[in-house]
């Protein structure tokens, strides 16, 4: 039976990207935060949950990711891979990572807000409460 291992994320870098040179070429490590928001039906209160994703990019995509800074909005496409190793205490450790096949820095975050302000923290300045205020008709 066929299977598919595909991940697409759009989120903000949680820290500056770490780029290293290896025998296999450049490798970049990063963390990307994605957020889910919903409104609680009983209280009407908005709630949110942030998920953190480990990103590993090689060669050309490592160079692209390496140009990004903490807080940048990025699109990452790739596949999930789980690594296993022995910890110092002899216990098995696991890490699930997104192996990036495509990395793009999205300009939306730069064009509409300072780098340090994520979209969730911004409020829309241009809002129209009345249809008569619309700039087109």
N, C-alpha and C positions, 0 to 999 in steps of 0.2 A: 504494500500500500504506500503511495507517495506521501511525503511529508514536506513541510515548509518551515524553515527557521529564518524569519525575517522580522526586523525591528525598525520602526521609524519613530524618532523622537524629535520634538521641538521643545527646547528648554534653555535655561540659563546656565552658563558655566559657574560652578560653585567656587572655583579657585583658578589661579593662573595655571596654564597648561605646562606640564613637565615634559620636555623633549630630551631624549637621549640618543646617542649614536651607538648602534650595535653592529655586530658582524652582518646581520641581515638587513641593515639600513636603519634609517631613523625610525624611532618609535615614540609616540606621544601618549601620555596618560592624562585623563581629565575626569571630572565628575560633572554630570548634568542633572539639574533639578527640573522635574516636571511637576505641575500642580493641577489638582483636580478640585473644582469648587462646586458646591451645591447649596441649595437653600433647604433648611430643615422645615418640613411641612407642618410640624406641630408648633414650633416657636417662630418661624419666619426668619430665623437667624441664618446668616451665611456662614458656612463652614468650609474648611479646606484641608487638603492633605497633600504634603509634598513627598515625592518619591525621588531618591537619589540613585543615579545610574553611573556605574564605572564604564569609562570609554577607553578603548585602546585603538590607536590608529597607526598604520605602518606606511613608510615611504612617502609617497606624494600626499596622501591624506594626513599623515603626521605633520608634514610641512604646513598644510592648510590649517590644521587645528592649532599648530604652534603659533600662528599669527593672531589667534584670538586671545582675549583677556577675560579675567574674572568679570562676570555679569553680562557678557555678550550673549545675545540670543543666537542659538545655533540649531541647525537641522542636522541630524545624524541618522544615517541609514546603514544597516549592517545585519549581523547575525549574533545570536547569543552563544556564548561559550563559557563553560564552567571549568575552572582550574582547581586542582587538588594538590595539597602539599602537607607536609608534616610540620606542625608548630614546634617551638622550642620545648614544649611540655610533652611532645611525642603524639599529641592528638592530631587527627586529620582536620585540616582546614579547607574551606571551599570559598571560592569567589566566582560569582557570575558576572561576566563583562559583556559589553557590546563591542564586537570587533567591527570597527567602522570601515565601510566600503565607500561611503560618500560623506563628506563633511562640507557644510556651507555655513558661513556666517551670514545671518539675516540682518539686513540693514534697518528693518523696522524699528528695532530698539534704539539705534543711533539717531534716526531721523526725528523721532518724536519725544525723546526724553534723554536726560543725562545718563551716562553709562551706569552709574551707581543706583539708579532707580528702576527696579523691575516693573513690568507692565501692571502687575496686580496692585502696586502701590500708587499708580497714577490714576488721576481722575480725568475724564474726558472734559475738555474745556468748552467745546462747541456742542451744546445740547440745546434742543429746541423743545420747549414745553407746549408750545402752541403751533398748530399747523400754519397759522398766518405768518409766523416768523421765518418760515423756510425761505432760503435765498433763491429758490426757483419755483415757478408755478406755471 
